[in-house]
Amino acid sequence: MNRTAVYATATTGITVPGQRRAPAPVVRDLRDRAGRGPRALVFGPRDLVVITGLPGSGKSTLMHRAVAGPRIDSQDTRDRWDARAPRFLPYALYRPLVRLAHYAGLRRALRTGEGVVVHDCGTQSWVRAWLAREARRRGGTLHLLLLDVTAETAREGQRERGRGVSAHAFRRHRRTTARLLGAVERGEPPAGCGSAVLLDRPAADALQRITFVGRGFTR
């Protein structure tokens, strides 16, 4: 039997118990704590975790540092294709193939029935709807981790990785992320989300582990 739960572990543990029926979504705000937030987030064994935020906000960095188990990051998929593609070939020409490969990898990961952490660009709401349906089907819960950083911090993150998005695309991401953040702050995460966690950059930097019950963690 899968009992969905979220555990935030630090010097003192924080537990958000799971519910068998659809309760009001739990929103936990870990911002403005000067990095004194939890060091680990632990979810139910069949749960799905979506990490979202502006391009350059640190989603991939957080996933690579804190997720030891299955993770699906579109950036990893793009890096693999970039390594194989001829240098003269613009990314725009093979972007559709990268997206197909990314979603095919996500589908394979979901079919295992195990907990998975997923990178979300934020503009594809249908992906979160798909993950919410899959979480319900497997008896788990969808959880949202939202990185709340300033636009300048996100742009700096893009410069550091040597890859950015166009000004038009960035404005679109800012609008989408602002709407999502506002909804979560009102206690209204996207439909199908059982919980949402708000992280600023210090809170994200403090996180060392995102994992699932039974994967090196027992209650």
Buried (B, 14 or more C-beta within 10 A) or exposed (E): EBBBBBBBBBEEEBEBEBBEEEEEBBBBBBBEBEEEBBEBBBBBBBBBBBBBBBBBBBBBBBBEBBBEEBBBBBBBBBEBBBEEBEEEEEEEEBEEEBBEBBBEBBEEBBEEBBBBBBBBBBBBEEBBBBBBEBBBEBBBBBBBBBBBBEBEBBBEBBEEBEBBBEEEEBEBBBEBBEEBBEBBBEEBBBEBBBBBBBBBBBBBBBBEBBBBBBBEBEE
